[in-house]
Amino acid sequence: MSATFGPLSYDGPPPASGAWQEGHPVGERRFLDVGDLTVTAGQRIPDVRVAYQTWGVLNADRSNAVYICHALTGDSHVTGHAGPGHLTAGWWDGLVGPGAPIDTAEWFVVCANVLGGCQGTTGPATSAPDGRPWGSRFPVVTVADMVEIERRVMVALDIPSWALMLGPSLGGMRVLEWMAAYPELVRSGLVLGTTAAVTADQIGTHATQIAAIEADPGYRGGDYYDAPAGEGPHVGMGIARRIAHLTYRSESELDLRFGRDPQGTEEPMTGGRFAVESYLDHQADKLARRFDANTYIALTRAMSLFDVGDGRGGVAEALGSIRAPLTVVGLDSDRLFPLRLQEELVAATPGARPLHVVRSPYGHDGFLVEKEQVGQIVRDALSAVPVP
């Protein structure tokens, strides 16, 4: 493979022929400088830096590489403990490792934080050329822009093709974009709880979340990085997270789990909270502590803009070009990306295998919770990877 962008800098051992064993502790982030990028909207982002992690050994013919595309609030830390550089444990812990569904005794696994992210990759919170955070000046980015940066990571690591590329939600959108844009680079794909084009309902939910953040006085038009501690747009972020989390879980799960119960000894009649309110407060607080509000807006907007058929003659034309094996996974209680969207994906994609349905009361978050079901599907997809 040959790069079509400027010189790269790489802080790890140079990828050499033959097996490549990572010589750093599992879970440690590494960084690549992948040059300037002119995004779809036309603006230029200079000197893009990407945070990434790897697990396992790249084999002699470099044919065993698997790429994991993280979802909206995920990052490169797929698996492993929380620790230096990682505020939380791996978001898909148990899926990757020795003996896991993606067995690192057999597969070399890569995951990078997306463009616009806040976990080490260039995004709104990182420094612009003038030394100040990008903030409100950070360009609108698309799924295609994210994929271009991921492609540069692939080039830098000298990987000729991905044996399997997989991802949930926003990650699944990137898998589809990869398979439509670079069919020669992806030998097989797996998407969970995603869509080929974001619907009006999803755009509306996204817009409401963005409006909640932008209405927070602490948001300051996106330039809040020099605000005193505690004065950022935490309230707006919390509201956005509450809205989003209701779409991530199912109505039946919330009702069975919380019902109309009050929170502890609190009395809703006199201003106390219901138990479900306390749960949403907890989710809001967790995210506001670890995630940048501008990044949340940037990635949410990128999801709203996603349409794999854009510039390709429409969704049917784009999906019709995908011939590599594609495993599509739906969640039967998903109200964010309902099952009909995955059914449409399978029907329109020549390379699609029969639809896999995860049975779960947990809604969209079932891809995180139902590890046994998801793990078995991933094992099955890996068993069908074409030989290069």
Secondary structure as the mmCIF struct_conf table of DSSP 4:
data_model
#
loop_
_struct_conf.conf_type_id
_struct_conf.id
_struct_conf.beg_label_comp_id
_struct_conf.beg_label_asym_id
_struct_conf.beg_label_seq_id
_struct_conf.end_label_comp_id
_struct_conf.end_label_asym_id
_struct_conf.end_label_seq_id
BEND BEND1 THR A 4 GLY A 6
STRN STRN1 SER A 9 TYR A 10
BEND BEND2 GLY A 12 GLY A 12
BEND BEND3 SER A 17 GLY A 18
STRN STRN2 TRP A 20 GLN A 21
BEND BEND4 HIS A 24 HIS A 24
TURN_TY1_P TURN_TY1_P1 VAL A 26 GLY A 27
STRN STRN3 ARG A 30 ASP A 33
STRN STRN4 LEU A 37 THR A 38
TURN_TY1_P TURN_TY1_P2 THR A 40 ALA A 41
BEND BEND5 GLY A 42 GLY A 42
STRN STRN5 ARG A 44 ILE A 45
BEND BEND6 ASP A 47 ASP A 47
STRN STRN6 ARG A 49 TRP A 55
BEND BEND7 GLY A 56 GLY A 56
STRN STRN7 VAL A 57 LEU A 58
TURN_TY1_P TURN_TY1_P3 ALA A 60 ASP A 61
BEND BEND8 ARG A 62 ARG A 62
STRN STRN8 ALA A 65 ILE A 68
TURN_TY1_P TURN_TY1_P4 LEU A 72 THR A 73
BEND BEND9 SER A 76 SER A 76
BEND BEND10 THR A 79 GLY A 80
STRN STRN9 GLY A 83 GLY A 83
TURN_TY1_P TURN_TY1_P5 PRO A 84 GLY A 85
STRN STRN10 HIS A 86 HIS A 86
BEND BEND11 LEU A 87 THR A 88
TURN_TY1_P TURN_TY1_P6 TRP A 91 GLY A 94
BEND BEND12 LEU A 95 LEU A 95
STRN STRN11 VAL A 96 GLY A 97
TURN_TY1_P TURN_TY1_P7 PRO A 98 GLY A 99
BEND BEND13 ALA A 100 PRO A 101
STRN STRN12 ILE A 102 ASP A 103
TURN_TY1_P TURN_TY1_P8 THR A 104 GLU A 106
STRN STRN13 PHE A 108 ALA A 112
HELX_LH_PP_P HELX_LH_PP_P1 ASN A 113 VAL A 114
TURN_TY1_P TURN_TY1_P9 LEU A 115 GLY A 116
BEND BEND14 CYS A 118 THR A 122
TURN_TY1_P TURN_TY1_P10 PRO A 124 ALA A 125
BEND BEND15 THR A 126 THR A 126
STRN STRN14 SER A 127 SER A 127
TURN_TY1_P TURN_TY1_P11 PRO A 129 ASP A 130
BEND BEND16 GLY A 131 ARG A 132
STRN STRN15 PRO A 133 PRO A 133
HELX_RH_3T_P HELX_RH_3T_P1 GLY A 135 ARG A 137
BEND BEND17 PHE A 138 PHE A 138
HELX_LH_PP_P HELX_LH_PP_P2 PRO A 139 VAL A 140
HELX_RH_AL_P HELX_RH_AL_P1 VAL A 143 ALA A 156
TURN_TY1_P TURN_TY1_P12 LEU A 157 ASP A 158
STRN STRN16 TRP A 162 TRP A 162
BEND BEND18 ALA A 163 ALA A 163
STRN STRN17 LEU A 164 PRO A 168
TURN_TY1_P TURN_TY1_P13 SER A 169 SER A 169
HELX_RH_AL_P HELX_RH_AL_P2 LEU A 170 ALA A 181
TURN_TY1_P TURN_TY1_P14 PRO A 183 LEU A 185
STRN STRN18 VAL A 186 VAL A 186
BEND BEND19 ARG A 187 ARG A 187
STRN STRN19 GLY A 189 LEU A 192
BEND BEND20 GLY A 193 GLY A 193
BEND BEND21 ALA A 196 ALA A 196
STRN STRN20 ALA A 197 ALA A 197
HELX_RH_AL_P HELX_RH_AL_P3 ALA A 200 GLU A 214
TURN_TY1_P TURN_TY1_P15 ALA A 215 ALA A 215
BEND BEND22 ASP A 216 ASP A 216
HELX_RH_3T_P HELX_RH_3T_P2 PRO A 217 GLY A 222
TURN_TY1_P TURN_TY1_P16 TYR A 225 ASP A 226
BEND BEND23 ALA A 227 ALA A 227
HELX_LH_PP_P HELX_LH_PP_P3 PRO A 228 PRO A 228
TURN_TY1_P TURN_TY1_P17 ALA A 229 GLY A 230
BEND BEND24 GLY A 232 PRO A 233
HELX_RH_AL_P HELX_RH_AL_P4 HIS A 234 TYR A 248
BEND BEND25 ARG A 249 ARG A 249
HELX_RH_AL_P HELX_RH_AL_P5 GLU A 251 PHE A 258
TURN_TY1_P TURN_TY1_P18 GLY A 259 ARG A 260
STRN STRN21 PRO A 262 PRO A 262
BEND BEND26 GLN A 263 GLN A 263
TURN_TY1_P TURN_TY1_P19 GLY A 264 THR A 265
HELX_RH_3T_P HELX_RH_3T_P3 PRO A 268 THR A 270
TURN_TY1_P TURN_TY1_P20 GLY A 271 GLY A 271
STRN STRN22 PHE A 274 PHE A 274
HELX_RH_AL_P HELX_RH_AL_P6 ALA A 275 ARG A 290
BEND BEND27 PHE A 291 PHE A 291
HELX_RH_AL_P HELX_RH_AL_P7 ALA A 293 LEU A 305
STRN STRN23 ASP A 307 ASP A 307
TURN_TY1_P TURN_TY1_P21 VAL A 308 GLY A 313
BEND BEND28 GLY A 314 GLY A 314
HELX_RH_AL_P HELX_RH_AL_P8 VAL A 315 GLY A 320
TURN_TY1_P TURN_TY1_P22 SER A 321 SER A 321
BEND BEND29 ALA A 324 ALA A 324
STRN STRN24 LEU A 326 LEU A 331
TURN_TY1_P TURN_TY1_P23 ASP A 332 SER A 333
BEND BEND30 ARG A 335 PHE A 337
HELX_RH_AL_P HELX_RH_AL_P9 LEU A 339 ALA A 348
TURN_TY1_P TURN_TY1_P24 PRO A 350 GLY A 351
STRN STRN25 ALA A 352 ALA A 352
HELX_LH_PP_P HELX_LH_PP_P4 ARG A 353 LEU A 355
STRN STRN26 HIS A 356 VAL A 358
BEND BEND31 PRO A 361 TYR A 362
HELX_RH_3T_P HELX_RH_3T_P4 GLY A 363 ASP A 365
HELX_RH_AL_P HELX_RH_AL_P10 GLY A 366 VAL A 369
HELX_RH_AL_P HELX_RH_AL_P11 LYS A 371 SER A 383
TURN_TY1_P TURN_TY1_P25 ALA A 384 ALA A 384
HELX_LH_PP_P HELX_LH_PP_P5 VAL A 385 VAL A 387
#
